[in-house]
């Protein structure tokens, strides 16, 4: 029994310390987020029709503010956007999007995107002119 005590102590310590090490999810490095929109949304000059889209960050560590927008399957790149870093005081456990107020007859425009658990996110410029529609089916 004396020989098992050190082994059990090391095992217990390693199990307890693993509780304090954050786990890494595959989506945390690229911040992959799937969004479904029910009406057109403008993102820096591109109008996304209602549907499902995948937002990710550029994989290059030196370009952590380049957001790529793919179709719902994540296979076809629709837009690449240079975002501005945004901050919030309290992170939440959910993905959070905020939108600009839009003039009547114009699609709402994406303002900020925060990944779950992060207090830093991404801000998108407010449109200054009418965005260009994208044809998702035809390859825009």
C-alpha positions as semicolon CSV with decimal commas, in nm:
position;residue;x (nm);y (nm);z (nm)
1;X;0,000;0,000;0,000
2;X;0,292;0,236;0,070
3;X;0,407;0,198;-0,292
4;X;0,071;0,301;-0,432
5;X;0,039;0,618;-0,221
6;X;0,289;0,829;-0,425
7;X;0,135;0,707;-0,751
8;X;-0,214;0,796;-0,631
9;X;-0,094;1,138;-0,510
10;X;0,061;1,217;-0,851
11;X;-0,250;1,096;-1,031
12;X;-0,479;1,305;-0,811
13;X;-0,260;1,613;-0,858
14;X;-0,253;1,576;-1,235
15;X;-0,631;1,533;-1,250
16;X;-0,687;1,841;-1,034
17;X;-0,445;2,056;-1,235
18;X;-0,613;1,958;-1,562
19;X;-0,930;2,124;-1,436
20;X;-0,753;2,460;-1,438
21;X;-0,605;2,432;-1,788
22;X;-0,844;2,578;-2,046
23;X;-0,944;2,337;-2,318
24;X;-0,891;2,439;-2,678
25;X;-1,172;2,394;-2,925
26;X;-1,104;2,371;-3,297
27;X;-1,310;2,685;-3,357
28;X;-1,126;2,901;-3,106
29;X;-0,819;2,970;-3,319
30;X;-1,013;3,083;-3,626
31;X;-1,323;3,193;-3,427
32;X;-1,543;2,999;-3,669
33;X;-1,899;3,119;-3,627
34;X;-2,207;3,008;-3,819
35;X;-2,474;3,275;-3,854
36;X;-2,822;3,245;-4,001
37;X;-2,988;3,570;-4,106
38;X;-3,352;3,616;-4,197
39;X;-3,310;3,943;-4,389
40;X;-3,031;4,099;-4,596
41;X;-2,730;4,226;-4,400
42;X;-2,459;4,461;-4,529
43;X;-2,097;4,394;-4,435
44;X;-1,858;4,663;-4,556
45;X;-1,988;4,701;-4,908
46;X;-2,133;4,353;-4,954
47;X;-2,498;4,260;-4,905
48;X;-2,553;3,910;-4,774
49;X;-2,901;3,783;-4,867
50;X;-3,100;3,593;-4,605
51;X;-2,940;3,256;-4,538
52;X;-2,658;3,086;-4,350
53;X;-2,296;3,205;-4,349
54;X;-1,966;3,108;-4,187
55;X;-1,741;3,378;-4,038
56;X;-1,377;3,297;-3,964
57;X;-1,056;3,481;-3,893
58;X;-0,761;3,469;-4,129
59;X;-0,536;3,185;-4,010
60;X;-0,220;3,398;-4,029
61;X;-0,133;3,511;-3,675
62;X;-0,010;3,849;-3,800
63;X;-0,351;3,924;-3,954
64;X;-0,588;3,861;-3,667
65;X;-0,833;4,128;-3,780
66;X;-0,909;3,989;-4,127
67;X;-1,257;3,834;-4,127
68;X;-1,355;3,594;-4,404
69;X;-1,721;3,531;-4,486
70;X;-1,812;3,202;-4,655
71;X;-2,138;3,056;-4,779
72;X;-2,333;2,826;-4,545
73;X;-2,124;2,522;-4,643
74;X;-1,802;2,709;-4,568
75;X;-1,669;2,624;-4,914
76;X;-1,708;2,944;-5,117
77;X;-1,550;3,268;-5,002
78;X;-1,796;3,557;-5,037
79;X;-1,603;3,846;-4,879
80;X;-1,280;3,927;-4,699
81;X;-1,303;4,222;-4,460
82;X;-1,041;4,415;-4,266
83;X;-1,210;4,469;-3,929
84;X;-1,117;4,700;-3,644
85;X;-1,054;4,553;-3,299
86;X;-1,343;4,619;-3,059
87;X;-1,364;4,564;-2,684
88;X;-1,638;4,506;-2,429
89;X;-1,621;4,504;-2,051
90;X;-1,808;4,180;-1,986
91;X;-1,767;3,875;-2,212
92;X;-2,066;3,646;-2,246
93;X;-2,094;3,276;-2,322
94;X;-2,269;3,342;-2,653
95;X;-2,172;3,482;-2,990
96;X;-2,287;3,842;-3,001
97;X;-2,363;4,056;-3,307
98;X;-2,465;4,423;-3,308
99;X;-2,597;4,616;-3,606
100;X;-2,597;4,980;-3,720
101;X;-2,923;5,168;-3,760
102;X;-3,001;5,170;-4,131
103;X;-3,191;5,422;-4,342
104;X;-3,533;5,311;-4,461
105;X;-3,511;5,077;-4,757
106;X;-3,148;4,980;-4,686
107;X;-3,036;4,649;-4,534
108;X;-2,912;4,658;-4,177
109;X;-2,533;4,671;-4,151
110;X;-2,314;4,456;-3,924
111;X;-2,144;4,669;-3,657
112;X;-1,964;4,428;-3,419
113;X;-1,899;4,057;-3,373
114;X;-1,783;3,904;-3,044
115;X;-1,687;3,538;-3,004
116;X;-1,817;3,357;-2,691
117;X;-1,605;3,422;-2,383
118;X;-1,396;3,696;-2,547
119;X;-1,395;4,059;-2,440
120;X;-1,221;4,155;-2,766
121;X;-1,407;4,134;-3,092
122;X;-1,433;4,295;-3,432
123;X;-1,593;4,617;-3,551
124;X;-1,701;4,676;-3,909
125;X;-1,719;5,019;-4,074
126;X;-2,056;5,179;-4,120
127;X;-2,158;5,190;-4,486
128;X;-2,132;5,534;-4,647
129;X;-2,301;5,439;-4,975
130;X;-2,537;5,168;-5,095
131;X;-2,367;4,827;-5,073
132;X;-2,334;4,599;-5,375
133;X;-2,564;4,292;-5,365
134;X;-2,398;3,950;-5,382
135;X;-2,548;3,662;-5,572
136;X;-2,483;3,363;-5,346
137;X;-2,613;3,104;-5,591
138;X;-2,436;3,240;-5,900
139;X;-2,097;3,288;-5,735
140;X;-2,130;3,668;-5,698
